[in-house]
């Protein structure tokens, strides 16, 4: 049964999942960040921008 389920996936389904999972993860992250009982002090977290920034700095 599991092999039938896995073999039914096509490339377009896998690409859709690769796009949907990060969006869901980031949405969940910010939801939990803004609804926590004791907000953390500090700047607004921007994980996607920081990843790009660190890669840019690393390549310099």
ZAMARGU-4260 file (C-alpha; in steps of 0.2 Angstrom, whole numbers, plus 5000, padded with zeros to 4 digits):
<rodrens>
0) 5000/5000/5000 | 5014/5012/5004 | 5023/5008/4988 | 5007/5012/4978 | 5006/5028/4987
5) 5024/5033/4984 | 5024/5027/4966 | 5008/5038/4962 | 5018/5054/4965 | 5024/5063/4950
10) 5037/5077/4948 | 5023/5091/4948 | 5017/5084/4965 | 5034/5083/4972 | 5038/5101/4967
15) 5021/5107/4974 | 5026/5099/4991 | 5043/5107/4990 | 5035/5124/4989 | 5020/5121/5001
20) 5031/5114/5016 | 5042/5130/5018 | 5027/5141/5017 | 5018/5131/5030 | 5033/5131/5041
25) 5037/5149/5040 | 5018/5153/5043 | 5018/5142/5058 | 5035/5150/5065 | 5028/5168/5064
30) 5011/5163/5071 | 5020/5155/5086 | 5032/5170/5087 | 5018/5183/5088 | 5006/5173/5099
35) 5018/5168/5113 | 5014/5173/5131 | 5030/5181/5135 | 5037/5189/5119 | 5056/5189/5117
40) 5064/5206/5116 | 5074/5210/5101 | 5072/5213/5082 | 5059/5205/5071 | 5066/5188/5065
45) 5068/5186/5046 | 5075/5169/5043 | 5074/5169/5024 | 5083/5186/5022 | 5096/5181/5035
50) 5100/5165/5026 | 5103/5175/5010 | 5113/5188/5019 | 5125/5174/5027 | 5127/5166/5010
55) 5132/5183/5003 | 5144/5187/5016 | 5152/5169/5016 | 5155/5171/4997 | 5164/5188/4999
</rodrens>
